[in-house]
């Protein structure tokens, strides 16, 4: 059972690294924009890169938000129910989330592949790198939902939202 906890922890760390890198790119790009506006020589490509970094930030953060409970929840209703019902509802919600995200992956991949024929106007990069964020968001959301299901069924977690400090322990 400890193996499942380590696997979940590894994916949490990888997603956090992705969020951190995307956020670092976003911060650096915005700083270049701000300095450029003061000097009158703001590069055009910073607007695009800011948007793309934000897309990657959301893509990597969606699974973490699912894990922490920062996505839309109805905890007020679910957690007030008696007995094991809240656990069952959390399991059903995780199964529904995983199922929907997995179902949408094929369509998201088709959307991503369309981008190979397009380039961004300012940066000149292939748009499939940008469109990939949609697929990545769904894949990570499905992964974290499946990890919640596995953890709940294995008894290593109860499916309740976790804060970041619980993941570090």
C-alpha positions in Angstrom: 0.0 0.0 0.0 3.0 2.3 0.6 3.9 1.9 -3.1 0.6 3.5 -4.1 1.3 6.5 -1.8 4.8 6.8 -3.4 3.3 6.7 -6.9 0.8 9.3 -6.1 3.4 11.5 -4.5 5.7 11.2 -7.6 2.9 12.4 -9.8 2.1 15.3 -7.4 5.8 16.3 -7.5 5.9 16.1 -11.3 2.8 18.2 -11.7 4.1 20.8 -9.2 7.4 21.0 -11.2 5.3 21.6 -14.3 3.3 24.3 -12.6 6.5 25.9 -11.2 8.2 26.0 -14.6 5.1 27.4 -16.3 4.8 30.0 -13.6 8.5 30.9 -13.9 8.1 31.4 -17.7 5.0 33.5 -17.0 6.8 35.7 -14.5 9.9 36.2 -16.7 7.8 37.1 -19.7 5.6 39.6 -17.8 8.8 41.2 -16.4 10.1 41.5 -20.0 6.8 43.1 -21.0 6.9 45.6 -18.1 10.5 46.6 -18.7 9.8 46.9 -22.4 6.9 49.2 -21.8 9.1 51.5 -19.8 11.9 51.5 -22.4 9.5 51.7 -25.4 11.0 48.5 -26.8 8.5 45.8 -25.7 8.9 42.6 -27.8 5.7 41.5 -29.6 6.3 37.8 -28.7 5.8 38.4 -25.0 2.0 38.6 -25.4 1.9 35.1 -27.0 4.3 33.5 -24.6 2.4 34.8 -21.6 -0.8 33.2 -22.9 0.9 29.9 -23.7 2.6 29.8 -20.2 -0.8 30.4 -18.7 -2.3 27.5 -20.6 0.5 25.2 -19.4 0.0 26.5 -15.9 -3.6 25.6 -16.0 -2.9 22.2 -17.6 -0.4 21.2 -15.0 -2.5 22.7 -12.1 -5.9 21.0 -12.9 -4.9 17.7 -11.5 -3.5 19.3 -8.4 -6.6 21.4 -8.0 -8.7 18.2 -8.2 -6.5 16.7 -5.5 -6.7 19.7 -3.2 -10.4 20.2 -3.7 -9.9 23.6 -5.3 -12.1 22.6 -8.2 -15.9 22.9 -7.8 -17.1 20.7 -5.0 -20.3 20.2 -3.1 -18.7 19.3 0.2 -21.4 21.1 2.2 -24.0 18.6 1.1 -21.8 15.5 0.8 -19.9 15.8 4.0 -23.1 16.4 6.0 -24.5 13.0 5.1 -24.3 10.1 7.5 -22.0 7.1 7.6 -20.1 5.9 4.5 -22.2 7.9 2.0 -19.7 10.8 1.7 -17.0 8.3 0.8 -19.2 6.7 -1.8 -20.1 10.0 -3.3 -16.4 11.0 -3.5 -15.7 7.7 -5.2 -18.5 8.2 -7.7 -17.3 11.8 -8.4 -13.8 10.6 -9.0 -15.0 7.8 -11.4 -17.2 10.3 -13.3 -14.3 12.8 -13.5 -11.9 10.1 -14.8 -14.4 8.7 -17.2 -15.3 12.1 -18.7 -11.6 13.2 -19.0 -10.6 9.8 -20.6 -13.5 10.1 -23.0 -12.5 13.6 -24.1 -8.8 12.6 -24.6 -9.3 11.3 -28.2 -11.0 14.6 -29.3 -8.4 16.6 -27.6 -5.7 14.7 -29.4 -7.4 15.4 -32.8 -7.5 19.1 -31.8 -3.8 18.9 -30.9 -2.9 17.3 -34.2 -4.6 20.1 -36.2 -2.0 22.5 -34.7 0.8 20.8 -36.5 -0.3 22.6 -39.7 -0.4 26.0 -38.0 2.3 28.3 -36.5 1.9 31.1 -34.0 2.1 34.6 -35.5 4.8 36.2 -33.2 6.8 33.2 -32.0 6.5 31.1 -35.1 6.2 27.9 -33.1 3.9 25.0 -34.2 0.6 25.4 -32.6 0.3 21.7 -31.6 2.7 22.6 -28.8 0.1 25.0 -27.6 -3.0 22.9 -28.4 -1.3 20.0 -26.4 -2.2 21.8 -23.2 -5.9 20.8 -23.7 -4.8 17.1 -24.0 -2.4 17.5 -21.0 -5.1 19.0 -18.8 -7.5 16.2 -19.5 -4.8 13.5 -19.1 -3.6 14.9 -15.8 -7.1 15.4 -14.5 -7.9 11.7 -15.5 -4.7 10.6 -13.9 -5.3 12.3 -10.6 -8.9 11.0 -10.6 -7.7 7.5 -11.2 -5.1 7.9 -8.5 -7.8 9.0 -6.1 -9.9 6.0 -7.0 -7.0 3.6 -6.6 -6.1 5.2 -3.3 -9.6 5.0 -2.0 -10.0 1.4 -3.0 -6.6 0.5 -1.6 -7.5 2.3 1.7 -4.5 4.7 1.5 -6.8 7.7 1.3 -10.4 8.6 1.9 -10.9 10.7 -1.2 -11.3 13.9 0.8 -9.6 17.0 -0.6 -6.0 17.3 0.6 -4.0 20.4 1.2 -0.4 20.8 0.1 1.0 20.2 3.6 -0.6 16.7 3.7 1.1 15.7 0.5 4.5 16.7 1.9 4.2 14.4 4.9 
